């Protein structure tokens, strides 16, 4: 079953508020090998493994366990 891109993004962002294990599972479930995640002006990853490695770097440098993303417009 195909999911709308907006639903995929909402699932990904919501997973951040549920902790690192849930975020890792969401990335593994939602990212394909060619999925590009771009943080404008900061970083770009391709695939789940690169995204998870970047997340680990952010977590280590900033000390966060969860992030709540408030979507104002999508």
N, C-alpha and C positions, 0 to 999 in steps of 0.2 A: 504494500500500500504506500502510495506516495504522500508525502507531507508537504504542506505549503512552506516556503522559505520562512515566512514570518513565524510560523509555529516552531520551526527548528531553532530560530534565534531566541525566541522566548524561553524555550526549554533550556537552552544553553545558559542564558543569563540567569534564569531562576535557579539553576543548579549551583551557582556560585554562593547563594545564600544558605545552602544546605550543607556546606563544608567540603573539605578537600576530596574526600572519598567519592561523594556524589558528583562533584565537578569532574573528577577523573573518569568516572563511569560515563557521564554525559559526553565528554570529549571522545571517548572510545566508541560510544554508540552513534554519535552524530557526524563525526569527521570521517571523510574518505581519505585515501592516500594523497589526493590532490587538493584537499581543502586548504585554502589560504586564509589565515587569520592575520589581519593587519591592524596594528595599533598605530594610527596615523602619527608619523613623526618619531615613533619609538622603535617599533619592531615589526617583523613579518615572519610568520612560520608557515610551513607546508606540511600537512598531515598531523595526525594525533601525537606522535612521539615528539616532534619539535614543539608543538603547542604545550604539551605536558612539561617538557624541559624548561620552556620559558616561564610557565606558571611556577615551577619549583624555584627558579631564580627570583621571581617577584616575591614569592612567599618568604624566601630566605633573607632577602634584602629589606623587605618592608615589615615582616613579621605578622602578616595577616593570616587568618584561617578562613574567613568568609568575607564576601563583598555583597552588599545589597545594591542592585542596579535598578534605579528608578527610570523607567522608560517614559519619556514625555511625549515622544512622537516617533512612530515607526512606519 
